[in-house]
Amino acid sequence: MDKTPWRNLETYPYNRYHPMGEIYQWMSQISEKYTEVVTQHFLGMTYETRPMYYLKISLPSNNHKKIIWMDCGIHAREWIAPAFCQWFVKEILQNYKDNSKIRRFLTKLDFYVLPVFNIDGYIYTWTTDRLWRKSRSSHDNGKCFGTDLNRNFNASWCSIGASKNCQDLTFCGTGPVSEPETKAVASFIEKKKEDIVCFLTMHSYGQLILLPYGYTKNKASNHEELIQVGQKAATALKAKHGTNYKVGSSVDILYATSGSSRDWARDIGIPFSYTFELRDNVLERGHLPP
């Protein structure tokens, strides 16, 4: 790892991609600097025994608060996602004191943010193969590596849009929730599900706001409301950045998938569950946005 290019949080460059070591460091610095609103919590260990941490952003309040969960980087090569998670945290922390809208938000809601879900895979994209997607677990006596963690959840597991061949990009694992990373996230969400109002998982690329389902043409019971909320987000994004985001269920506007975290979250009763496919939508840039 390079020597750290920044001394303190003031000079942390949010407009570039950071290796995992720097993201770990950023997490601990952010929770030291903003102790009144941010705490860092252990979630579990990855296959290669690295710790997974999430940040809890919370203003003290007497209300019983609902939770918004957000994870980034379940697919290793989608670097813009962990960069987005860090940017999101920075925006809240730098503005919550002066911005009444953010403060009002934080009196009613807590944010739980997992900046990098697939840590082993992310590190591998820095050291070895920039376009690696999966985790790094070993299969078939070391003949192939990695599970697509977003095909490993217990939502119609491996029925469609996923593969049982460990060589494949969309390998669904040896069974539902077979991977330590998936297990860590799923058991945490399961424990908190009564309080989680919204589950967000950030990906790239394509500028889409995807709602359940990927494994069936059937619609969630609150499909209309999911669409409306997604449309509001798309409208806000367009107003701010001029970017066009398309809203719809995964099977309708992208492709069929099973075992995704978004579908699983909706299935266990979390009312709002979305996958964001961030920029770009320029094919040749794809997973390599500037």
C-alpha positions as CSV (number, residue, x, y, z in Angstrom):
1,M,0.0,0.0,0.0
2,D,1.2,3.5,-0.7
3,K,1.9,5.9,2.0
4,T,-1.2,7.7,2.9
5,P,-1.7,10.7,0.6
6,W,-3.7,12.6,3.2
7,R,-3.0,13.6,6.8
8,N,-6.6,14.1,8.0
9,L,-10.1,14.0,6.9
10,E,-10.0,17.6,5.6
11,T,-7.8,16.6,2.8
12,Y,-9.4,13.2,2.0
13,P,-10.1,13.3,-1.8
14,Y,-13.7,12.2,-2.4
15,N,-13.4,12.6,-6.1
16,R,-11.1,9.7,-6.6
17,Y,-11.2,5.9,-6.0
18,H,-9.5,4.6,-2.9
19,P,-7.9,1.2,-2.1
20,M,-9.4,-0.7,0.8
21,G,-6.7,0.2,3.2
22,E,-7.6,3.9,2.8
23,I,-11.3,3.2,3.1
24,Y,-10.7,1.4,6.4
25,Q,-8.7,4.3,7.6
26,W,-11.3,6.8,6.4
27,M,-14.0,4.9,8.4
28,S,-12.1,5.0,11.6
29,Q,-11.2,8.7,11.1
30,I,-14.8,9.6,10.3
31,S,-16.1,7.9,13.5
32,E,-13.4,9.6,15.6
33,K,-14.2,13.1,14.2
34,Y,-18.0,12.9,14.3
35,T,-18.5,10.9,17.4
36,E,-21.8,12.6,18.1
37,V,-23.4,11.2,15.0
38,V,-21.3,8.3,13.6
39,T,-20.3,5.0,15.1
40,Q,-18.4,2.2,13.4
41,H,-19.7,-1.4,14.0
42,F,-18.3,-4.8,13.2
43,L,-20.6,-6.8,10.9
44,G,-18.6,-10.0,10.3
45,M,-15.5,-11.5,8.6
46,T,-15.0,-12.0,4.8
47,Y,-13.8,-15.3,3.4
48,E,-10.2,-14.1,3.5
49,T,-10.8,-13.1,7.1
50,R,-11.0,-9.3,6.7
51,P,-13.4,-7.4,9.0
52,M,-16.6,-6.0,7.6
53,Y,-17.7,-2.7,9.2
54,Y,-20.7,-0.5,8.8
55,L,-21.2,3.0,9.8
56,K,-24.3,4.0,11.8
57,I,-25.3,7.6,11.3
58,S,-27.7,8.7,14.0
59,L,-28.7,11.9,15.9
60,P,-29.7,11.3,19.5
61,S,-33.5,11.4,19.7
62,N,-36.3,10.2,21.9
63,N,-38.3,8.9,18.9
64,H,-38.2,5.2,18.1
65,K,-36.3,5.5,14.8
66,K,-36.7,3.6,11.6
67,I,-33.6,2.6,9.6
68,I,-32.4,3.0,6.0
69,W,-29.8,0.5,5.1
70,M,-27.3,1.2,2.2
71,D,-24.6,-1.1,1.0
72,C,-22.1,-0.5,-1.8
73,G,-19.6,-2.6,-3.7
74,I,-21.2,-6.1,-3.6
75,H,-19.7,-6.4,-7.1
76,A,-16.0,-5.9,-6.9
77,R,-15.4,-4.0,-10.1
78,E,-18.1,-1.4,-9.6
79,W,-15.8,1.1,-8.0
80,I,-18.1,4.0,-8.3
81,A,-20.4,2.4,-5.6
82,P,-18.0,2.5,-2.6
83,A,-17.0,6.0,-3.8
84,F,-20.7,6.9,-3.7
85,C,-21.1,5.5,-0.2
86,Q,-18.2,7.6,1.1
87,W,-19.5,10.7,-0.7
88,F,-23.0,10.1,0.8
89,V,-21.6,9.9,4.3
90,K,-19.5,13.0,3.8
91,E,-22.5,15.0,2.5
92,I,-24.5,14.2,5.6
93,L,-21.7,14.9,8.1
94,Q,-20.5,18.1,6.5
95,N,-24.1,19.5,6.3
96,Y,-26.3,18.1,9.1
97,K,-25.5,21.0,11.5
98,D,-26.6,23.7,9.1
99,N,-29.1,21.9,6.9
100,S,-32.6,21.7,8.5
101,K,-33.8,19.1,6.0
102,I,-31.0,16.7,6.9
103,R,-31.5,17.3,10.6
104,R,-35.2,16.6,10.3
105,F,-34.3,13.4,8.5
106,L,-31.9,12.3,11.1
107,T,-34.4,12.9,14.0
108,K,-36.7,10.3,12.4
109,L,-34.2,7.9,10.7
110,D,-30.9,6.2,11.2
111,F,-28.6,5.4,8.3
112,Y,-26.6,2.2,8.3
113,V,-24.0,2.3,5.6
114,L,-21.7,-0.6,4.5
115,P,-19.2,1.1,2.2
116,V,-17.7,-2.1,0.8
117,F,-19.7,-5.3,0.9
118,N,-17.3,-7.5,-1.2
119,I,-14.0,-6.5,0.4
120,D,-11.9,-9.5,-0.8
121,G,-13.1,-9.0,-4.4
122,Y,-12.5,-5.2,-4.2
123,I,-8.9,-5.7,-3.1
124,Y,-8.4,-8.2,-5.9
125,T,-9.6,-5.6,-8.4
126,W,-6.8,-3.3,-7.2
127,T,-4.1,-5.9,-7.2
128,T,-4.9,-8.4,-9.9
129,D,-7.9,-8.1,-12.1
130,R,-9.7,-4.7,-12.4
131,L,-12.9,-6.3,-13.8
132,W,-13.3,-9.1,-11.2
133,R,-16.9,-9.2,-10.0
134,K,-17.3,-12.0,-7.5
135,S,-16.1,-12.7,-4.0
136,R,-12.9,-14.7,-3.5
137,S,-14.0,-18.0,-1.9
138,S,-12.4,-21.2,-3.3
139,H,-14.5,-23.8,-5.0
140,D,-13.9,-27.2,-6.5
141,N,-10.6,-27.7,-4.7
142,G,-9.3,-24.4,-5.8
143,K,-10.2,-24.8,-9.5
144,C,-12.3,-21.6,-9.4
145,F,-12.8,-18.7,-7.2
146,G,-15.6,-16.5,-6.1
147,T,-19.3,-16.4,-5.8
148,D,-21.6,-13.6,-7.1
149,L,-22.7,-12.4,-3.8
150,N,-25.8,-10.8,-5.4
151,R,-27.0,-14.2,-6.5
152,N,-26.3,-15.8,-3.1
153,F,-29.3,-14.5,-1.2
154,N,-32.3,-16.7,-0.3
155,A,-34.7,-15.3,-2.9
156,S,-35.7,-18.0,-5.3
157,W,-32.0,-19.0,-5.1
158,C,-30.4,-20.0,-8.4
159,S,-33.6,-20.4,-10.3
160,I,-33.0,-17.9,-13.1
161,G,-30.2,-15.5,-14.2
162,A,-27.6,-17.3,-12.2
163,S,-25.3,-20.2,-12.7
164,K,-24.3,-23.3,-10.7
165,N,-21.0,-23.4,-12.5
166,C,-18.3,-21.9,-10.3
167,Q,-16.4,-20.6,-13.4
168,D,-19.2,-18.3,-14.3
169,L,-19.6,-14.6,-13.5
170,T,-23.0,-15.2,-12.0
171,F,-22.1,-18.3,-9.9
172,C,-24.8,-18.5,-7.2
173,G,-22.6,-20.3,-4.6
174,T,-23.0,-23.8,-3.2
175,G,-26.4,-23.0,-1.6
176,P,-28.4,-20.0,-0.4
177,V,-26.3,-17.7,1.9
178,S,-23.3,-20.0,1.5
179,E,-20.8,-17.1,1.7
180,P,-19.6,-15.5,4.9
181,E,-20.2,-11.9,3.5
182,T,-23.8,-12.7,2.6
183,K,-24.4,-14.4,5.9
184,A,-23.1,-11.4,7.8
185,V,-25.4,-9.0,6.0
186,A,-28.4,-11.2,6.0
187,S,-28.3,-12.1,9.7
188,F,-27.9,-8.5,10.6
189,I,-30.8,-7.3,8.4
190,E,-32.9,-10.2,9.6
191,K,-32.4,-9.0,13.2
192,K,-33.4,-5.4,12.4
193,K,-36.0,-6.0,9.8
194,E,-38.9,-4.7,11.9
195,D,-37.3,-1.3,12.0
196,I,-35.8,-1.2,8.4
197,V,-38.1,0.9,6.2
198,C,-35.8,1.0,3.2
199,F,-33.0,-1.2,1.8
200,L,-30.7,0.3,-0.8
201,T,-28.0,-1.5,-2.7
202,M,-25.7,0.6,-4.9
203,H,-24.3,-0.9,-8.2
204,S,-23.1,0.3,-11.5
205,Y,-23.7,0.8,-14.3
206,G,-26.7,1.9,-16.4
207,Q,-28.6,4.7,-14.5
208,L,-31.4,2.6,-13.3
209,I,-33.5,2.5,-10.2
210,L,-34.6,-1.2,-9.9
211,L,-37.3,-2.5,-7.7
212,P,-38.3,-6.1,-7.0
213,Y,-38.5,-8.5,-8.6
214,G,-35.8,-10.0,-10.7
215,Y,-36.9,-13.7,-10.3
216,T,-40.6,-13.3,-11.3
217,K,-42.9,-11.2,-13.4
218,N,-45.1,-10.9,-10.3
219,K,-45.2,-7.5,-8.6
220,A,-44.6,-6.7,-5.0
221,S,-47.8,-5.9,-3.1
222,N,-46.7,-2.2,-2.9
223,H,-45.5,-2.1,-6.5
224,E,-47.3,1.2,-7.3
225,E,-45.8,3.0,-4.3
226,L,-42.3,1.6,-5.0
227,I,-42.6,3.0,-8.5
228,Q,-43.8,6.4,-7.2
229,V,-40.9,6.7,-4.8
230,G,-38.4,5.6,-7.4
231,Q,-39.8,8.2,-9.8
232,K,-39.4,10.9,-7.2
233,A,-35.8,9.9,-6.9
234,A,-35.3,9.9,-10.6
235,T,-36.9,13.4,-10.9
236,A,-34.6,14.8,-8.2
237,L,-31.5,13.3,-9.9
238,K,-32.5,14.8,-13.2
239,A,-33.1,18.2,-11.6
240,K,-29.8,18.2,-10.0
241,H,-27.5,16.6,-12.5
242,G,-29.4,16.3,-15.7
243,T,-28.9,12.5,-15.6
244,N,-31.8,10.3,-16.7
245,Y,-32.6,7.4,-14.4
246,K,-35.1,4.8,-15.5
247,V,-37.4,3.2,-12.9
248,G,-38.9,-0.3,-12.9
249,S,-38.7,-3.8,-11.7
250,S,-35.5,-5.6,-12.6
251,V,-37.1,-8.3,-14.7
252,D,-38.9,-5.6,-16.7
253,I,-36.2,-3.1,-17.4
254,L,-32.9,-5.0,-17.0
255,Y,-32.9,-8.8,-16.9
256,A,-34.1,-11.7,-14.8
257,T,-32.0,-12.5,-11.7
258,S,-32.5,-14.7,-8.7
259,G,-30.8,-14.6,-5.3
260,S,-30.4,-10.8,-5.2
261,S,-30.3,-8.9,-1.9
262,R,-33.0,-6.5,-3.1
263,D,-35.5,-9.2,-3.8
264,W,-34.6,-11.0,-0.5
265,A,-35.1,-7.7,1.5
266,R,-38.5,-7.2,0.0
267,D,-39.4,-10.9,0.6
268,I,-38.6,-10.6,4.3
269,G,-41.0,-7.7,4.7
270,I,-38.8,-4.6,4.2
271,P,-41.3,-2.3,2.4
272,F,-38.9,-0.3,0.2
273,S,-36.1,-2.1,-1.5
274,Y,-34.1,-0.7,-4.5
275,T,-31.0,-1.4,-6.5
276,F,-29.4,1.8,-7.9
277,E,-27.4,1.3,-11.0
278,L,-25.2,4.4,-10.9
279,R,-23.6,6.2,-13.8
280,D,-22.4,5.7,-16.5
281,N,-24.5,4.5,-19.3
282,V,-21.7,4.9,-21.9
283,L,-20.8,1.3,-22.7
284,E,-17.1,1.8,-23.2
285,R,-16.8,3.4,-19.8
286,G,-19.0,0.9,-18.2
287,H,-17.4,-0.1,-14.9
288,L,-14.5,2.3,-15.4
289,P,-16.1,5.7,-15.0
290,P,-13.6,8.5,-14.6
